[in-house]
Amino acid sequence: MKSPSTRPSGGPERLLPLLRVIALEIEERVRRLVELDRQARQFRARTPRKRLLDAQAATHKRELRNIRRELRGLGCSIQVLHPIILRVPSPGDESVLMNFETTPSSPPAV
């Protein structure tokens, strides 16, 4: 049985406040993942510090999967990570792409 959509009625502008918060969280988690990866590469052996970094990275990856699931429930999806561009449903059968440039920095090196 299909679960009911949590998509609010109305146009994509009704989702803007929520999508801005989600875009900020995506950006923060991706930035932190890049930093954790950079730090973890300094260790060749599985030291306690490297295991901690790996565990933190796993948490951020899990939360990004949860964000994708939440967006799907809203009828949205991530199209690009930098800048963050989300596909958002609009009335009818069309959807719009929304750019959430949260910080004017260069894209993280992955």
Buried (B, 14 or more C-beta within 10 A) or exposed (E): EEEEEEBEEEEBEEBEEBBBEBBBBBBBBBBBBBBBBEBBEEBEEEEEEBEEBBEBBEBBEEBBEEBBEBBEEBBBBBBEBBBBBBBBBBEEEEBEEBEBEBEEEEEBEE
